[in-house]
Amino acid sequence: MAKRVKTSQSRIAKLEARDSSVSIDALTKSLLALGASSSELSKAIGSTGSEVA
């Protein structure tokens, strides 16, 4: 996964652990690199949190 996202394994571990030091920018770039669409990201960002699985 780290190669696909073009980041380090330690950064991926922080993403997976929901580490607060991970920026929204890094999270967004990672999700897009893994195949999430802009529409899916918009829906997730606009949700209240309870609708996101």
Secondary structure, DSSP 8 states (H G I E B T S, - for coil): -HHHHTS-HHHHHHHHTT-TTS-HHHHHHHHHHTT--HHHHHHHHHS-SSS--
